[in-house]
């Protein structure tokens, strides 16, 4: 089991294919919201990816881009911003390869690797 509290730790845990990941703190709440992005259909992801690609080179997600993405997808702006900052690929990888198997409040979640994951 790997315990993570930062985006970097989560990325390393997923890349190392940890069997179980305990997500703690604010990251757990952000990840829970952002996982909704991965559940979008491929057609809904196309405009989201295009809008996130419009992020200025400074790395910031403008309020206009986030609001447009939220309107197009029906997601919360905070979920879109988190998915954009951690990377849509990472959020999709977590959702595709891990099931949420437990939570003890909004700041703690347990992820278990799915059987047969890649």
N, C-alpha and C positions, 0 to 999 in steps of 0.2 A: 504494500500500500504506500502511495506517495501522497503527502499533504502539500497542497499548493495554496498560496495566498496572493500571488502576482501573475500577471499575464505571461511573463517570461517563464515562470515555473510551470504553468499550465502547458505552454507550448513544448517545453522539454519533456514533460510527462507524457504527452500525447505522442511526440516523436519517438520516445523510447518505448512506446507501446506498453505502458504500465497497465497491469490487470485491473487495478482499483485506484481511483483518484479521489481523495477527499479535498473538496474545494471549500475554503474558509474565508470568512470576512465579506467585504463588499464585492469581491470577485464572484462569489456564489450568486448573489442577487443579480449582478450584471449578466452573468453567463446564463442564468435561468431565463431572463428576458431575451437575450440574443439567440438562444436556441430556437426561438420561433422563426427566425430568419431562415434557418435550414429546412423548415417545414413548408416553405413556400414552394409553389409549383415552379417548374423551370421557366414558364412564361412570365411569372411574376418576378423571378430573379433577374431576368434580362434588364429591365429598366433600373432595378436597384443597383446592379453592377455598373451600369452606365452612369448613374448618378454618383455613385461612390467614386467612380473613376474621374469624376469632375472635381474632386477635392483639390484645392490649390496646392501648389508645390510646397507651401509652408507646412503642409501636413494637417491643417485644421479642416474640419468639416463645417462648412458654413451653415447658418441657420436655414437659409433658403434651400440648400440642397437637402438637408435633413428633413425639412418640412415637406418638400416635394416627394421624397422617398416615402415618408410616412403616409402621405395622402394616397400614393399609388399602391402601397402594399397593405395598409391598414395596421401597420405595426407602430409601436411606441417609438418616439424619436430617440429615447435613451437606448433602446435595443439596437437601433440602426447605427447610432454613434459608437456603441461598444463593438458591434460587429465590424464596423469600418476600422476601428483602431486596432483591434486584435487581429483582424483579417477575416474576411468572409470564408476563406479556405479553412482556417482553423476552426471556426464555429461549425462549419459543415462537417469537418473531420470529427469533431467531438460528438455531434449529433448522430453521425453515421456509424461511429465505432463504439459508442458508449451509451448505456442506459442509465437514467437517474434511478437509483435504487433506494435512496433514503435522503431524508432531510430533517434536521432538527431546528427548524426556524428559517428565517429568510437569509441568514448568513452562514449556512452550512449545507452542503449537498454532497452526496456520495455518488460516484460514477463507477459503474462496473463495465468492463470490456464485454462487448457482444461476442457470442460464440461465432467463429468463422469470419471474424473481421480480417481485414487485409493489413 
